[in-house]
Amino acid sequence: MKINLKNKLLFSGIVIMLLACYKLALEKTLTTRSTYLRQYLVVESDKDIPKRISLLSQKERYYDSLLIKMNLGNTSLGNNFLKVLNQEAAKNRVKVMDFNQPHIQKTDKSQLNTYSLKLQGNYTGILKTLYTIEQKGNFGDIVHLNFEKKKEYHKTKSYLQATIFVQQME
């Protein structure tokens, strides 16, 4: 046999031996290692479950305290809005002249409720009532506010009336 043929046979033998070593020993080792890494990640993610449960229970207590603080029960949002509006109006000496059913506009993923209401009273009382509704009540955003000075001719008195649109996204 010639040297060139011997080199070719030696090289092909080495390649066949490498493939056989991979198939018989290394392939099982690598698959076992990848299985081990996947299971290790599952175990590591399961270790922080008690921490997540405690965070969720803290959030639940916080949100329950917010509901108690805002004095919201299991009634509808419109009833709660009217209840808070009447409380604030009485506190600030403002009259609720008109409170209409919400205008509902449905989109793909959400629903917009627009409440229209009229308040009558002094300027600071109306502003205090609106501040409480928007900032502390979480009933939505005031999207329109119109003040109008009106006069009663038979009593020769004038009063301030505000038309308000409160928009809420559900």
N, C-alpha and C positions, 0 to 999 in steps of 0.2 A: 504494500500500500504506500501511496505517496503521502508526503507530509501535508499537502494541501487537503487531501481527502480526510486525513486524520484530524486536522484542525477543524474541518467542517463537522465531522462526527462528534468531536469533543465539544464544540460550541452548541450543537443541537442537543447533546446530552445534558449540558449544563442548563439549558433553557427548559428542557423537560423536567429535570430535577427541581428547578425553582418553581415551576407550575405545580408539581406534585406536592412540594413542601407547603406552598400557599394553600392548596386545596385541602390537605390533610391536617395541617396544624394552625396556620394563621387565620384562615377564614372563620373557624369556630371561635377563636379568641377574639377577633374583632367584632363579631356579632354579639358575643357575650358581653363585651365591654360597652357596646352601644345600648344594649338592653339595661345594663347596670346604670348607665348615665341617665337614661329616661326614668327609671324607677327612683333614682336618687333625687331627681328634680321633683318628682311627685311627692316624695317624703318631705323634702325641704319646703314645698308649698303647703303641705299639711301641717307643718310645725307652727305657722303663724295663724292658724284658724282660731285658737282661743283669743289671740290679740284682736282679730277682726270681729269676733263675737262681742268682745267687751267694748270695742269702738261703736258697734252698731247699737248696743244697749245704751251707751252714753248718749248717742244721737237721739234715740227714741225718748229717753228721759228729757232731753233738752227740748225736743219738739212738743212733747206733752206739756212741759212747763210753759212754752210759748202759747199753746192753745188755752191753757188755764189763765195765763196772764192777759190774753186778748179777750177772754170770756167768750170763747166760741164753743158751742156745743156741737151736736150732730145735726143741726138744722142746715138748711141750704145757705149758700153764700149770700144770696140776695137778702134773705131774712136777717142774717148777721150784719150785713151792710146797713140795712134800714135800722136795726137796733142800735148800732154804734152811732149812726147819723143822728138819731133821735136823742141819744144820751148827750152827745157833744153839742147839739143844738140847744138843748135845755141848759147845759152848763154855761154856754156862751151867750145866752139870751137871744137866740136866733130861731126864726120860725121856718119849718119845712113846709113850703107852699105846694110843692108838686114833686112826686116821686113816681116815675113811669116805669113800666115793664122794660127790661133791657132789650135793646136792638141786638139781635144775634146774627153774626156773620161767620159762616163756617168756611174754613179753608181745608187744604189737604190733611194737615196734621193737627190743626188746632181750631179753636173757636174763640172769636172776639165778642165779648159782651160789652155793650155801651149803655150805661145808665144815664138818663137825663133827669136832672132835678133842679128845683128852684128854691133858693133860700132868701129869706127876707130878714133884715136886721141891720145892725151897724157894720161898718167896714171891718173893724178889727175882729169882731165876733165871727163874721163870715170867714175871714182868713184863718182864724184859729181853728174853726171847725174843719175847714178844708185841709189844713196842715195835718190835723189828727187823722183824717180819713186817708190821706195819701201816704204819710210817712209812718204812722204808728199802726194803722189798721190793716195794711197790706191788701187793700181792696182794689188796687189798680192805680193807674195814672190819670191825672186830670189832663185831658187833652184839649178842653175848651172852657174858658171862663169869660163871662160877659156880665159886667156890672151895668145896671141901668137905674137911673134915678127917676122915680115915679112920683106923681103928685095926686093926692086925693082932693078933688075940688070942693066937695061938700064939707070937708073938715079943714081945708086949707093947710094940710100937712103933707110933707114929702117923706119918702122912705127909699131905702136902697134895696134893690132886688138883684140877685145874681143867678144867672143860668149857667149850670155846670154840666159838662159831659165827663163821666168817669169811665175809662176804658180798661177792661180787664181781659187778660188772655188765659184761656184754659187749655 
